[in-house]
């Protein structure tokens, strides 16, 4: 006697399949937004990298003119003396990459903002949209101040000190001016840093106003560390805008405290 095969209940099979499908969908659902965000980040980074490649290629074309312009404070490229075979090529490459990075940075920041802004609330978006341009302007102001005010006085003082003839290498010169412009630009970011600290309630406008003596001492130490010389003239050139930025910082801290 043969046993009968159990009759298949297709309704149960379909029901089990539906439950399994729903369970898999629930398990995959949390990972889908993350995958979409990663894909969005990948596309933004690729666009930023492509922009840097384009700006670097453009800077290679005009690197000679840029080097000539940056050499004005020292008296032109003829005042520079190379002592290594590859030094001129290295400077050409370094300046091209640096200028390409600076030119492409606005587009890189734009791509990062496009990625970050959708996840912020309206208040945070306003803060971010205000802070990024302000930070860029302050840094550019520091670089401009260094180029037009500090370097014209610092370079002659350093190269003619004690009336000793100085033969300046291109590597040393361009490293010196780029470092100086970068750090002075960073110092000009002081109002934003203070505003951020005030936002976190670490400092207050009243504390800044009452501690002005300590602030002057701190700015003097910072000026001595940043400037290439410790003579009073160059230190004063740095301290004067820093004191103005300190007053702006105090005002911004008061505005943040009042919301």
C-alpha positions, 0 to 999 in steps of 0.5 A: 500500500502506497502512502499518499503524498501530503497535499500542498497548501499553496496558500501557506507557501505564499503566506510564508514567502510574504513574511520572509520578504517583509522581514528581509525588507525590514532588515534592509530598510535601515541600510538603504539610507546609509547606502544612498548617503555613501553614494552621494558622498562618493559623487560629491568627492569625485566632483571635488577631485575633478575640480582640483584636477582642472584648477591644477592643470590651469595653474600649471599653464600660468605657474611661470607668471605666478612665480614671477609675481610671488618673487616681487618682494625679493626683487624678482626671480633674478634675485633667487639663486638655486644650488640644486639641479632639481630645485627650480622644477620642484618649486614649479611643481609646488607652486602649481599644486598649491595654486591649483588647490587654492583655486579649487577649494571654493568648489570643494567647499560647495560640494561638501555643503551640498552634502551636509546641508540636507541633514541640518535644520534651518537654524544650522543651515543659516549658521553654516551659510554665514560662517563659511563665507566669513571664514574665507573672507577673513583668511583672504584678508590675512593673506592680503595683509601679509602680502601688501603690508608685512612682506614689503617690510620684512623681506628687505629687513631680513635680506639686508640685516647687518649689511650682509649680502644674502643669496636667497634660495627659491625653496627657502623663499617660497616656503617662507612666504607661503608659511607666513601668509598661511599662519597670518590668515589663520590668525585672522580667523580669531573672531570666528573661533571666539564666536564658536567658543561663545556659542558653546558658552566657554567664554563670554563677552564680559570675560573678553572685555575684562581680560583685555590685558591678558589678551594683549599679552597673548597677541604679543606672544602670537605676533612674536611667534608668527612674524619672521623677526622679533623687531617692534615694527613687524610685531606692531604690524601684526598686533594692530589688526589682531587688536581690531579683530579682538574687538570684533570678536568681543562684539560677535560674542555679545551677539551670540549671547543674545541669540 
